[in-house]
Amino acid sequence: MLPASARMRSSAAFDQAVRGGVRCGRPTVVVHARVTAGENGAKAPAQVGFIVSKKVGNAVTRNRVKRRLRHLVRAELPGTADGALVVVRALPASATEPTRLAADLSAAWHSCLGRLAVGR
């Protein structure tokens, strides 16, 4: 489980990350990221949201994929910059190739956040 401060809840935050940030894709996941300034210019902790559509599978499969993604993101979160909004979108292959999911998520995560750092 992710800490409460690290969970993205508002649709506006999802829109900011997906529409206004950078995108990095792999065969099982797509990672969208954006760095924002918090209130009064202070940086808020990094927040993560997940999108797992019905194309991934039935409810049991989607929930299993979300649990795997949450577990994998928890390891990536400490090295993430403050103020980062990250959305992880699971593709249908994430349900059929769970062994590949960890490597794909890590590669997409670091690639996206690296592109953000270069863009500053």
MOPAC internal coordinates of N, CA, C and O (Angstrom, degrees):
PM7 1SCF
backbone

  N    0.0000 0     0.00 0     0.00 0    0    0    0
  C    1.4522 1     0.00 0     0.00 0    1    0    0
  C    1.5226 1   109.03 1     0.00 0    2    1    0
  O    1.2310 1   121.37 1   -41.25 1    3    2    1
  N    1.3075 1   114.98 1   138.75 1    3    2    1
  C    1.4624 1   120.34 1   177.28 1    5    3    2
  C    1.5146 1   110.05 1   -83.28 1    6    5    3
  O    1.2310 1   119.58 1   -29.30 1    7    6    5
  N    1.3271 1   118.41 1   150.70 1    7    6    5
  C    1.4638 1   119.77 1   175.62 1    9    7    6
  C    1.5308 1   109.81 1   -63.60 1   10    9    7
  O    1.2310 1   120.58 1   -27.37 1   11   10    9
  N    1.3223 1   116.49 1   152.63 1   11   10    9
  C    1.4665 1   121.09 1  -176.79 1   13   11   10
  C    1.5163 1   112.15 1   -58.69 1   14   13   11
  O    1.2310 1   120.02 1   143.87 1   15   14   13
  N    1.3209 1   117.56 1   -36.13 1   15   14   13
  C    1.4677 1   120.35 1  -178.49 1   17   15   14
  C    1.5283 1   112.10 1   -70.26 1   18   17   15
  O    1.2310 1   119.92 1   163.57 1   19   18   17
  N    1.3259 1   117.76 1   -16.43 1   19   18   17
  C    1.4598 1   121.39 1  -177.77 1   21   19   18
  C    1.5227 1   112.96 1   -97.06 1   22   21   19
  O    1.2310 1   119.92 1   178.17 1   23   22   21
  N    1.3303 1   117.75 1    -1.83 1   23   22   21
  C    1.4675 1   120.43 1  -178.17 1   25   23   22
  C    1.5179 1   111.30 1   -92.72 1   26   25   23
  O    1.2310 1   121.13 1   -47.73 1   27   26   25
  N    1.3038 1   115.43 1   132.27 1   27   26   25
  C    1.4536 1   121.55 1   176.77 1   29   27   26
  C    1.5260 1   107.91 1   -88.77 1   30   29   27
  O    1.2310 1   120.84 1   -52.94 1   31   30   29
  N    1.3400 1   115.99 1   127.06 1   31   30   29
  C    1.4629 1   119.46 1  -175.66 1   33   31   30
  C    1.5243 1   113.94 1  -118.86 1   34   33   31
  O    1.2310 1   120.00 1   148.48 1   35   34   33
  N    1.3174 1   117.61 1   -31.52 1   35   34   33
  C    1.4661 1   119.29 1  -172.97 1   37   35   34
  C    1.5259 1   111.27 1   -87.96 1   38   37   35
  O    1.2310 1   121.27 1   -35.52 1   39   38   37
  N    1.3160 1   115.17 1   144.48 1   39   38   37
  C    1.4629 1   119.62 1   178.60 1   41   39   38
  C    1.5233 1   110.68 1   -67.32 1   42   41   39
  O    1.2310 1   120.26 1   152.79 1   43   42   41
  N    1.3319 1   117.12 1   -27.21 1   43   42   41
  C    1.4668 1   120.06 1   177.65 1   45   43   42
  C    1.5305 1   110.73 1   -64.35 1   46   45   43
  O    1.2310 1   120.30 1   140.83 1   47   46   45
  N    1.3191 1   117.04 1   -39.17 1   47   46   45
  C    1.4685 1   120.54 1   178.22 1   49   47   46
  C    1.5296 1   110.41 1   -66.68 1   50   49   47
  O    1.2310 1   120.42 1   139.89 1   51   50   49
  N    1.3464 1   116.80 1   -40.11 1   51   50   49
  C    1.4642 1   120.44 1   176.67 1   53   51   50
  C    1.5292 1   109.45 1   -61.10 1   54   53   51
  O    1.2310 1   120.17 1   134.51 1   55   54   53
  N    1.3323 1   117.28 1   -45.49 1   55   54   53
  C    1.4608 1   121.40 1  -179.97 1   57   55   54
  C    1.5202 1   111.61 1   -61.80 1   58   57   55
  O    1.2310 1   120.07 1   138.00 1   59   58   57
  N    1.3360 1   117.46 1   -42.00 1   59   58   57
  C    1.4656 1   120.94 1   178.84 1   61   59   58
  C    1.5211 1   110.78 1   -58.72 1   62   61   59
  O    1.2310 1   120.52 1   134.23 1   63   62   61
  N    1.3170 1   116.61 1   -45.77 1   63   62   61
  C    1.4621 1   120.27 1  -176.87 1   65   63   62
  C    1.5248 1   111.79 1   -70.81 1   66   65   63
  O    1.2310 1   120.36 1   137.48 1   67   66   65
  N    1.3259 1   116.92 1   -42.52 1   67   66   65
  C    1.4608 1   119.97 1  -174.85 1   69   67   66
  C    1.5240 1   111.77 1   -76.30 1   70   69   67
  O    1.2310 1   120.28 1   136.70 1   71   70   69
  N    1.3170 1   117.06 1   -43.30 1   71   70   69
  C    1.4652 1   119.99 1  -174.78 1   73   71   70
  C    1.5225 1   114.06 1   -88.91 1   74   73   71
  O    1.2310 1   120.38 1   153.09 1   75   74   73
  N    1.3351 1   116.88 1   -26.91 1   75   74   73
  C    1.4581 1   118.24 1  -173.77 1   77   75   74
  C    1.5031 1   115.33 1  -112.23 1   78   77   75
  O    1.2310 1   119.63 1  -175.25 1   79   78   77
  N    1.3098 1   118.32 1     4.75 1   79   78   77
  C    1.4546 1   119.79 1  -176.08 1   81   79   78
  C    1.5109 1   112.92 1  -113.88 1   82   81   79
  O    1.2310 1   121.22 1    19.67 1   83   82   81
  N    1.3188 1   115.27 1  -160.33 1   83   82   81
  C    1.4605 1   121.55 1   177.99 1   85   83   82
  C    1.5202 1   109.10 1  -100.17 1   86   85   83
  O    1.2310 1   121.27 1   -21.66 1   87   86   85
  N    1.3399 1   115.18 1   158.34 1   87   86   85
  C    1.4652 1   120.03 1  -176.92 1   89   87   86
  C    1.5154 1   108.93 1  -131.54 1   90   89   87
  O    1.2310 1   121.21 1   -43.84 1   91   90   89
  N    1.3363 1   115.28 1   136.16 1   91   90   89
  C    1.4573 1   121.11 1   176.41 1   93   91   90
  C    1.5218 1   108.07 1  -133.48 1   94   93   91
  O    1.2310 1   120.25 1   -54.57 1   95   94   93
  N    1.3037 1   117.12 1   125.43 1   95   94   93
  C    1.4581 1   120.75 1  -175.96 1   97   95   94
  C    1.5077 1   112.78 1  -114.43 1   98   97   95
  O    1.2310 1   121.68 1   -28.57 1   99   98   97
  N    1.2952 1   114.38 1   151.43 1   99   98   97
  C    1.4548 1   124.46 1   173.28 1  101   99   98
  C    1.5293 1   106.45 1  -136.90 1  102  101   99
  O    1.2310 1   119.08 1    -7.42 1  103  102  101
  N    1.3320 1   119.35 1   172.58 1  103  102  101
  C    1.4730 1   119.83 1  -176.30 1  105  103  102
  C    1.5310 1   115.19 1   -61.56 1  106  105  103
  O    1.2310 1   119.65 1   154.66 1  107  106  105
  N    1.3265 1   118.27 1   -25.34 1  107  106  105
  C    1.4644 1   119.15 1  -177.79 1  109  107  106
  C    1.5177 1   114.50 1  -108.70 1  110  109  107
  O    1.2310 1   119.78 1   158.62 1  111  110  109
  N    1.3411 1   118.02 1   -21.38 1  111  110  109
  C    1.4677 1   120.82 1  -178.31 1  113  111  110
  C    1.5278 1   111.12 1  -144.11 1  114  113  111
  O    1.2310 1   121.80 1   -21.20 1  115  114  113
  N    1.3302 1   114.16 1   158.80 1  115  114  113
  C    1.4573 1   122.13 1   170.45 1  117  115  114
  C    1.5206 1   105.99 1  -126.28 1  118  117  115
  O    1.2310 1   120.29 1   -48.95 1  119  118  117
  N    1.3241 1   117.06 1   131.05 1  119  118  117
  C    1.4630 1   121.91 1   179.94 1  121  119  118
  C    1.5242 1   108.45 1  -112.08 1  122  121  119
  O    1.2310 1   120.95 1   -52.81 1  123  122  121
  N    1.3212 1   115.79 1   127.19 1  123  122  121
  C    1.4645 1   123.11 1   174.74 1  125  123  122
  C    1.5241 1   106.70 1  -110.37 1  126  125  123
  O    1.2310 1   119.71 1   -42.66 1  127  126  125
  N    1.3321 1   118.15 1   137.34 1  127  126  125
  C    1.4637 1   120.37 1  -178.96 1  129  127  126
  C    1.5160 1   111.08 1  -145.14 1  130  129  127
  O    1.2310 1   121.75 1   -29.07 1  131  130  129
  N    1.3266 1   114.26 1   150.93 1  131  130  129
  C    1.4566 1   122.08 1   176.80 1  133  131  130
  C    1.5236 1   107.92 1  -156.25 1  134  133  131
  O    1.2310 1   120.32 1   -36.21 1  135  134  133
  N    1.3157 1   117.00 1   143.79 1  135  134  133
  C    1.4639 1   121.17 1   175.39 1  137  135  134
  C    1.5155 1   107.77 1  -103.50 1  138  137  135
  O    1.2310 1   120.84 1   -49.99 1  139  138  137
  N    1.3370 1   116.00 1   130.01 1  139  138  137
  C    1.4595 1   120.93 1   179.97 1  141  139  138
  C    1.5153 1   109.75 1  -124.93 1  142  141  139
  O    1.2310 1   121.08 1   -23.48 1  143  142  141
  N    1.3112 1   115.55 1   156.52 1  143  142  141
  C    1.4641 1   121.05 1   173.75 1  145  143  142
  C    1.5199 1   107.83 1   -90.80 1  146  145  143
  O    1.2310 1   120.44 1   -41.06 1  147  146  145
  N    1.2982 1   116.76 1   138.94 1  147  146  145
  C    1.4581 1   121.40 1   178.67 1  149  147  146
  C    1.5113 1   111.28 1   -80.56 1  150  149  147
  O    1.2310 1   121.02 1    16.25 1  151  150  149
  N    1.3079 1   115.65 1  -163.75 1  151  150  149
  C    1.4608 1   120.57 1   178.68 1  153  151  150
  C    1.5298 1   110.00 1   -67.00 1  154  153  151
  O    1.2310 1   120.45 1   -38.54 1  155  154  153
  N    1.3212 1   116.75 1   141.46 1  155  154  153
  C    1.4675 1   123.85 1   179.66 1  157  155  154
  C    1.5290 1   112.26 1    58.35 1  158  157  155
  O    1.2310 1   120.15 1  -153.78 1  159  158  157
  N    1.3250 1   117.31 1    26.22 1  159  158  157
  C    1.4537 1   121.16 1   177.91 1  161  159  158
  C    1.5203 1   114.36 1    78.77 1  162  161  159
  O    1.2310 1   119.95 1   175.85 1  163  162  161
  N    1.3335 1   117.69 1    -4.15 1  163  162  161
  C    1.4614 1   120.71 1   179.92 1  165  163  162
  C    1.5290 1   109.26 1   -77.51 1  166  165  163
  O    1.2310 1   120.84 1   -35.57 1  167  166  165
  N    1.2993 1   115.99 1   144.43 1  167  166  165
  C    1.4614 1   120.61 1   179.62 1  169  167  166
  C    1.5259 1   110.11 1   -84.70 1  170  169  167
  O    1.2310 1   121.08 1   -50.50 1  171  170  169
  N    1.3164 1   115.53 1   129.50 1  171  170  169
  C    1.4554 1   121.95 1   175.27 1  173  171  170
  C    1.5297 1   108.31 1   -83.93 1  174  173  171
  O    1.2310 1   119.64 1   -17.79 1  175  174  173
  N    1.3192 1   118.29 1   162.21 1  175  174  173
  C    1.4659 1   118.63 1   176.49 1  177  175  174
  C    1.5254 1   110.31 1   -64.99 1  178  177  175
  O    1.2310 1   120.84 1   -22.38 1  179  178  177
  N    1.3172 1   115.99 1   157.62 1  179  178  177
  C    1.4644 1   120.98 1   179.38 1  181  179  178
  C    1.5236 1   109.35 1   -62.49 1  182  181  179
  O    1.2310 1   120.90 1   -37.99 1  183  182  181
  N    1.3278 1   115.89 1   142.01 1  183  182  181
  C    1.4625 1   121.52 1   178.74 1  185  183  182
  C    1.5198 1   109.45 1  -124.00 1  186  185  183
  O    1.2310 1   121.26 1   -35.24 1  187  186  185
  N    1.3326 1   115.20 1   144.76 1  187  186  185
  C    1.4596 1   121.55 1  -176.96 1  189  187  186
  C    1.5170 1   109.41 1  -128.05 1  190  189  187
  O    1.2310 1   120.83 1   -41.44 1  191  190  189
  N    1.3317 1   116.03 1   138.56 1  191  190  189
  C    1.4542 1   122.36 1   175.28 1  193  191  190
  C    1.5230 1   109.14 1  -130.11 1  194  193  191
  O    1.2310 1   120.84 1   -21.14 1  195  194  193
  N    1.3259 1   115.99 1   158.86 1  195  194  193
  C    1.4583 1   121.24 1  -176.83 1  197  195  194
  C    1.5172 1   110.24 1  -126.87 1  198  197  195
  O    1.2310 1   120.74 1   -38.62 1  199  198  197
  N    1.3264 1   116.18 1   141.38 1  199  198  197
  C    1.4527 1   122.68 1   174.32 1  201  199  198
  C    1.5234 1   106.55 1  -124.86 1  202  201  199
  O    1.2310 1   121.01 1   -62.42 1  203  202  201
  N    1.3356 1   115.68 1   117.58 1  203  202  201
  C    1.4633 1   121.48 1   177.26 1  205  203  202
  C    1.5223 1   106.48 1  -131.09 1  206  205  203
  O    1.2310 1   120.40 1   -75.63 1  207  206  205
  N    1.3277 1   116.83 1   104.37 1  207  206  205
  C    1.4657 1   121.01 1  -174.42 1  209  207  206
  C    1.5252 1   111.51 1   -83.42 1  210  209  207
  O    1.2310 1   121.48 1    -6.09 1  211  210  209
  N    1.3152 1   114.77 1   173.91 1  211  210  209
  C    1.4644 1   120.48 1   179.61 1  213  211  210
  C    1.5248 1   112.26 1   -68.93 1  214  213  211
  O    1.2310 1   119.89 1   164.70 1  215  214  213
  N    1.3134 1   117.81 1   -15.30 1  215  214  213
  C    1.4637 1   120.41 1   176.52 1  217  215  214
  C    1.5221 1   111.61 1   -66.35 1  218  217  215
  O    1.2310 1   120.58 1   158.28 1  219  218  217
  N    1.3364 1   116.50 1   -21.72 1  219  218  217
  C    1.4625 1   120.94 1   180.00 1  221  219  218
  C    1.5253 1   110.61 1   -71.08 1  222  221  219
  O    1.2310 1   120.14 1   144.69 1  223  222  221
  N    1.3202 1   117.34 1   -35.31 1  223  222  221
  C    1.4594 1   120.56 1   179.29 1  225  223  222
  C    1.5149 1   111.03 1   157.43 1  226  225  223
  O    1.2310 1   121.26 1    13.20 1  227  226  225
  N    1.3220 1   115.19 1  -166.80 1  227  226  225
  C    1.4658 1   119.65 1   179.12 1  229  227  226
  C    1.5276 1   110.15 1   -74.37 1  230  229  227
  O    1.2310 1   120.13 1     0.71 1  231  230  229
  N    1.3149 1   117.36 1  -179.29 1  231  230  229
  C    1.4650 1   121.93 1  -174.27 1  233  231  230
  C    1.5313 1   112.21 1   -59.50 1  234  233  231
  O    1.2310 1   120.48 1   139.36 1  235  234  233
  N    1.3140 1   116.68 1   -40.64 1  235  234  233
  C    1.4621 1   120.33 1  -179.61 1  237  235  234
  C    1.5319 1   110.24 1   -63.27 1  238  237  235
  O    1.2310 1   120.72 1   135.89 1  239  238  237
  N    1.3045 1   116.23 1   -44.11 1  239  238  237
  C    1.4653 1   121.10 1   179.96 1  241  239  238
  C    1.5164 1   111.30 1   -66.41 1  242  241  239
  O    1.2310 1   120.15 1   135.81 1  243  242  241
  N    1.3415 1   117.32 1   -44.19 1  243  242  241
  C    1.4648 1   120.44 1   179.64 1  245  243  242
  C    1.5245 1   111.18 1   -61.44 1  246  245  243
  O    1.2310 1   120.31 1   137.08 1  247  246  245
  N    1.3161 1   117.01 1   -42.92 1  247  246  245
  C    1.4666 1   119.91 1   179.72 1  249  247  246
  C    1.5285 1   111.11 1   -66.28 1  250  249  247
  O    1.2310 1   120.05 1   143.31 1  251  250  249
  N    1.3151 1   117.51 1   -36.69 1  251  250  249
  C    1.4651 1   120.47 1   177.67 1  253  251  250
  C    1.5304 1   110.21 1   -64.06 1  254  253  251
  O    1.2310 1   120.59 1   137.03 1  255  254  253
  N    1.3240 1   116.48 1   -42.97 1  255  254  253
  C    1.4654 1   120.62 1   178.66 1  257  255  254
  C    1.5278 1   110.01 1   -63.54 1  258  257  255
  O    1.2310 1   119.85 1   137.50 1  259  258  257
  N    1.3362 1   117.90 1   -42.50 1  259  258  257
  C    1.4690 1   120.74 1   178.82 1  261  259  258
  C    1.5224 1   111.54 1   -62.41 1  262  261  259
  O    1.2310 1   120.19 1   138.87 1  263  262  261
  N    1.3299 1   117.23 1   -41.13 1  263  262  261
  C    1.4717 1   120.00 1   178.08 1  265  263  262
  C    1.5234 1   110.87 1   -62.66 1  266  265  263
  O    1.2310 1   120.49 1   137.19 1  267  266  265
  N    1.3239 1   116.68 1   -42.81 1  267  266  265
  C    1.4701 1   119.99 1   178.44 1  269  267  266
  C    1.5226 1   110.82 1   -62.53 1  270  269  267
  O    1.2310 1   120.70 1   135.34 1  271  270  269
  N    1.3371 1   116.27 1   -44.66 1  271  270  269
  C    1.4566 1   119.83 1  -179.61 1  273  271  270
  C    1.5232 1   111.93 1   -63.49 1  274  273  271
  O    1.2310 1   120.11 1   136.71 1  275  274  273
  N    1.3343 1   117.39 1   -43.29 1  275  274  273
  C    1.4733 1   120.54 1   178.22 1  277  275  274
  C    1.5204 1   110.51 1   -59.29 1  278  277  275
  O    1.2310 1   120.64 1   137.31 1  279  278  277
  N    1.3230 1   116.37 1   -42.69 1  279  278  277
  C    1.4626 1   120.59 1   179.65 1  281  279  278
  C    1.5328 1   110.83 1   -62.67 1  282  281  279
  O    1.2310 1   120.31 1   136.42 1  283  282  281
  N    1.3176 1   117.01 1   -43.58 1  283  282  281
  C    1.4670 1   120.89 1  -178.82 1  285  283  282
  C    1.5350 1   112.02 1   -70.17 1  286  285  283
  O    1.2310 1   120.38 1   142.85 1  287  286  285
  N    1.3229 1   116.88 1   -37.15 1  287  286  285
  C    1.4650 1   120.85 1  -179.62 1  289  287  286
  C    1.5194 1   110.86 1   -68.95 1  290  289  287
  O    1.2310 1   120.34 1   147.15 1  291  290  289
  N    1.2971 1   116.96 1   -32.85 1  291  290  289
  C    1.4692 1   120.26 1  -179.79 1  293  291  290
  C    1.5241 1   111.17 1   -57.80 1  294  293  291
  O    1.2310 1   120.24 1   145.87 1  295  294  293
  N    1.3266 1   117.15 1   -34.13 1  295  294  293
  C    1.4665 1   120.62 1   178.39 1  297  295  294
  C    1.5319 1   111.77 1   -74.93 1  298  297  295
  O    1.2310 1   119.93 1   151.76 1  299  298  297
  N    1.3268 1   117.74 1   -28.24 1  299  298  297
  C    1.4668 1   122.03 1  -178.06 1  301  299  298
  C    1.5294 1   112.47 1   -84.69 1  302  301  299
  O    1.2310 1   119.88 1   157.38 1  303  302  301
  N    1.3053 1   117.84 1   -22.62 1  303  302  301
  C    1.4593 1   122.85 1  -171.10 1  305  303  302
  C    1.5309 1   114.93 1   -62.79 1  306  305  303
  O    1.2310 1   118.08 1   139.78 1  307  306  305
  N    1.3344 1   121.26 1   -40.22 1  307  306  305
  C    1.4630 1   119.59 1  -177.67 1  309  307  306
  C    1.5291 1   114.38 1   -59.48 1  310  309  307
  O    1.2310 1   119.22 1   149.25 1  311  310  309
  N    1.3126 1   119.09 1   -30.75 1  311  310  309
  C    1.4584 1   121.36 1  -179.38 1  313  311  310
  C    1.5166 1   113.97 1   -89.18 1  314  313  311
  O    1.2310 1   120.19 1  -173.96 1  315  314  313
  N    1.3261 1   117.24 1     6.04 1  315  314  313
  C    1.4611 1   121.45 1  -176.22 1  317  315  314
  C    1.5251 1   110.24 1   -89.08 1  318  317  315
  O    1.2310 1   120.67 1   -39.68 1  319  318  317
  N    1.3176 1   116.32 1   140.32 1  319  318  317
  C    1.4660 1   121.94 1  -177.98 1  321  319  318
  C    1.5216 1   111.40 1   -64.38 1  322  321  319
  O    1.2310 1   120.98 1   -33.29 1  323  322  321
  N    1.3368 1   115.74 1   146.71 1  323  322  321
  C    1.4601 1   120.17 1   175.12 1  325  323  322
  C    1.5248 1   109.37 1   -64.34 1  326  325  323
  O    1.2310 1   121.07 1   -35.13 1  327  326  325
  N    1.3199 1   115.56 1   144.87 1  327  326  325
  C    1.4562 1   121.05 1   179.66 1  329  327  326
  C    1.5142 1   113.86 1    85.02 1  330  329  327
  O    1.2310 1   119.75 1  -178.81 1  331  330  329
  N    1.3210 1   118.08 1     1.19 1  331  330  329
  C    1.4634 1   120.79 1  -179.31 1  333  331  330
  C    1.5260 1   110.08 1   -79.00 1  334  333  331
  O    1.2310 1   121.31 1   -44.51 1  335  334  333
  N    1.3118 1   115.10 1   135.49 1  335  334  333
  C    1.4612 1   122.04 1   171.32 1  337  335  334
  C    1.5239 1   106.00 1  -110.93 1  338  337  335
  O    1.2310 1   120.55 1   -61.09 1  339  338  337
  N    1.3271 1   116.56 1   118.91 1  339  338  337
  C    1.4597 1   120.95 1  -176.31 1  341  339  338
  C    1.5246 1   108.80 1  -123.92 1  342  341  339
  O    1.2310 1   120.61 1   -50.21 1  343  342  341
  N    1.3223 1   116.44 1   129.79 1  343  342  341
  C    1.4572 1   122.04 1   175.86 1  345  343  342
  C    1.5168 1   107.65 1  -118.03 1  346  345  343
  O    1.2310 1   120.82 1   -52.68 1  347  346  345
  N    1.3329 1   116.03 1   127.32 1  347  346  345
  C    1.4545 1   121.97 1   178.70 1  349  347  346
  C    1.5247 1   107.33 1  -107.69 1  350  349  347
  O    1.2310 1   120.93 1   -61.79 1  351  350  349
  N    1.3344 1   115.82 1   118.21 1  351  350  349
  C    1.4641 1   120.90 1   179.84 1  353  351  350
  C    1.5179 1   108.33 1  -107.17 1  354  353  351
  O    1.2310 1   120.66 1   -58.14 1  355  354  353
  N    1.3254 1   116.35 1   121.86 1  355  354  353
  C    1.4604 1   121.23 1  -179.45 1  357  355  354
  C    1.5254 1   109.54 1   -84.04 1  358  357  355
  O    1.2310 1   120.90 1   -42.43 1  359  358  357
  N    1.3105 1   115.89 1   137.57 1  359  358  357
  C    1.4539 1   122.31 1   175.83 1  361  359  358
  C    1.5319 1   108.84 1   -99.62 1  362  361  359
  O    1.2310 1   119.24 1   -17.40 1  363  362  361
  N    1.3245 1   119.05 1   162.60 1  363  362  361
  C    1.4775 1   120.87 1  -177.67 1  365  363  362
  C    1.5290 1   114.15 1   -53.84 1  366  365  363
  O    1.2310 1   119.76 1   149.32 1  367  366  365
  N    1.3171 1   118.07 1   -30.68 1  367  366  365
  C    1.4703 1   120.57 1   179.98 1  369  367  366
  C    1.5225 1   112.32 1   -66.82 1  370  369  367
  O    1.2310 1   119.64 1   161.82 1  371  370  369
  N    1.3396 1   118.28 1   -18.18 1  371  370  369
  C    1.4659 1   120.34 1  -179.72 1  373  371  370
  C    1.5275 1   111.92 1   -65.67 1  374  373  371
  O    1.2310 1   120.09 1   154.22 1  375  374  373
  N    1.3222 1   117.44 1   -25.78 1  375  374  373
  C    1.4561 1   120.51 1   178.25 1  377  375  374
  C    1.5234 1   111.69 1   -83.58 1  378  377  375
  O    1.2310 1   120.59 1   147.71 1  379  378  377
  N    1.3223 1   116.48 1   -32.29 1  379  378  377
  C    1.4631 1   119.80 1  -176.47 1  381  379  378
  C    1.5202 1   113.59 1   -90.87 1  382  381  379
  O    1.2310 1   120.09 1   161.54 1  383  382  381
  N    1.3392 1   117.44 1   -18.46 1  383  382  381
  C    1.4663 1   121.71 1  -179.81 1  385  383  382
  C    1.5289 1   111.08 1  -128.00 1  386  385  383
  O    1.2310 1   119.74 1  -114.76 1  387  386  385
  N    1.3343 1   118.10 1    65.24 1  387  386  385
  C    1.4687 1   119.44 1  -176.71 1  389  387  386
  C    1.5226 1   114.10 1   -65.74 1  390  389  387
  O    1.2310 1   119.65 1   156.07 1  391  390  389
  N    1.3099 1   118.27 1   -23.93 1  391  390  389
  C    1.4676 1   119.77 1   179.99 1  393  391  390
  C    1.5241 1   111.36 1   -71.05 1  394  393  391
  O    1.2310 1   120.19 1   154.89 1  395  394  393
  N    1.3050 1   117.24 1   -25.11 1  395  394  393
  C    1.4572 1   122.15 1  -179.41 1  397  395  394
  C    1.5266 1   111.94 1   -86.48 1  398  397  395
  O    1.2310 1   120.18 1   163.78 1  399  398  397
  N    1.3166 1   117.26 1   -16.22 1  399  398  397
  C    1.4561 1   122.77 1  -172.54 1  401  399  398
  C    1.5336 1   112.59 1   -59.63 1  402  401  399
  O    1.2310 1   119.92 1   135.61 1  403  402  401
  N    1.3128 1   117.75 1   -44.39 1  403  402  401
  C    1.4665 1   121.05 1  -177.18 1  405  403  402
  C    1.5225 1   111.90 1   -62.85 1  406  405  403
  O    1.2310 1   120.16 1   133.73 1  407  406  405
  N    1.3196 1   117.29 1   -46.27 1  407  406  405
  C    1.4636 1   120.40 1  -179.53 1  409  407  406
  C    1.5182 1   111.10 1   -66.37 1  410  409  407
  O    1.2310 1   120.07 1   138.81 1  411  410  409
  N    1.3304 1   117.47 1   -41.19 1  411  410  409
  C    1.4591 1   120.79 1  -179.96 1  413  411  410
  C    1.5187 1   111.66 1   -65.54 1  414  413  411
  O    1.2310 1   120.31 1   137.07 1  415  414  413
  N    1.3257 1   117.00 1   -42.93 1  415  414  413
  C    1.4641 1   120.05 1  -179.73 1  417  415  414
  C    1.5297 1   110.55 1   -64.33 1  418  417  415
  O    1.2310 1   120.45 1   134.64 1  419  418  417
  N    1.3148 1   116.74 1   -45.36 1  419  418  417
  C    1.4596 1   119.97 1  -179.27 1  421  419  418
  C    1.5316 1   111.24 1   -62.63 1  422  421  419
  O    1.2310 1   120.18 1   136.25 1  423  422  421
  N    1.3117 1   117.27 1   -43.75 1  423  422  421
  C    1.4663 1   120.90 1  -179.73 1  425  423  422
  C    1.5291 1   111.01 1   -64.74 1  426  425  423
  O    1.2310 1   120.05 1   134.55 1  427  426  425
  N    1.3188 1   117.51 1   -45.45 1  427  426  425
  C    1.4660 1   121.04 1  -179.45 1  429  427  426
  C    1.5238 1   110.54 1   -66.96 1  430  429  427
  O    1.2310 1   120.19 1   139.81 1  431  430  429
  N    1.3283 1   117.25 1   -40.19 1  431  430  429
  C    1.4645 1   122.39 1  -179.33 1  433  431  430
  C    1.5278 1   110.23 1   -59.90 1  434  433  431
  O    1.2310 1   120.79 1   127.24 1  435  434  433
  N    1.3351 1   116.09 1   -52.76 1  435  434  433
  C    1.4661 1   120.58 1  -177.36 1  437  435  434
  C    1.5261 1   111.53 1   -68.11 1  438  437  435
  O    1.2310 1   119.93 1   145.16 1  439  438  437
  N    1.3021 1   117.73 1   -34.84 1  439  438  437
  C    1.4531 1   120.87 1   177.88 1  441  439  438
  C    1.5261 1   111.05 1   -65.68 1  442  441  439
  O    1.2310 1   120.69 1   135.72 1  443  442  441
  N    1.3136 1   116.29 1   -44.28 1  443  442  441
  C    1.4788 1   121.26 1  -179.74 1  445  443  442
  C    1.5244 1   110.99 1   -64.80 1  446  445  443
  O    1.2310 1   120.31 1   131.30 1  447  446  445
  N    1.2959 1   117.02 1   -48.70 1  447  446  445
  C    1.4631 1   119.90 1  -178.20 1  449  447  446
  C    1.5261 1   111.18 1   -69.55 1  450  449  447
  O    1.2310 1   119.98 1   150.75 1  451  450  449
  N    1.3091 1   117.65 1   -29.25 1  451  450  449
  C    1.4554 1   120.78 1   174.23 1  453  451  450
  C    1.5190 1   111.60 1   -67.56 1  454  453  451
  O    1.2310 1   120.32 1   140.82 1  455  454  453
  N    1.3119 1   116.99 1   -39.18 1  455  454  453
  C    1.4725 1   120.93 1   176.57 1  457  455  454
  C    1.5245 1   111.00 1   -65.95 1  458  457  455
  O    1.2310 1   120.15 1   145.64 1  459  458  457
  N    1.3312 1   117.32 1   -34.36 1  459  458  457
  C    1.4534 1   120.12 1   177.08 1  461  459  458
  C    1.5239 1   111.32 1   -66.67 1  462  461  459
  O    1.2310 1   120.41 1   138.90 1  463  462  461
  N    1.3371 1   116.81 1   -41.10 1  463  462  461
  C    1.4567 1   121.16 1  -179.08 1  465  463  462
  C    1.5218 1   110.92 1   -66.43 1  466  465  463
  O    1.2310 1   119.93 1   143.09 1  467  466  465
  N    1.3195 1   117.73 1   -36.91 1  467  466  465
  C    1.4548 1   121.72 1   179.48 1  469  467  466
  C    1.5152 1   110.15 1   -70.44 1  470  469  467
  O    1.2310 1   120.30 1   145.09 1  471  470  469
  N    1.3385 1   117.04 1   -34.91 1  471  470  469
  C    1.4560 1   121.73 1  -177.90 1  473  471  470
  C    1.4967 1   114.83 1   -71.76 1  474  473  471
  O    1.2310 1   119.55 1   168.49 1  475  474  473
  N    1.3042 1   118.46 1   -11.51 1  475  474  473
  C    1.4739 1   121.36 1  -177.76 1  477  475  474
  C    1.4696 1   112.07 1   -73.97 1  478  477  475
  O    1.2310 1   120.10 1   180.00 1  479  478  477

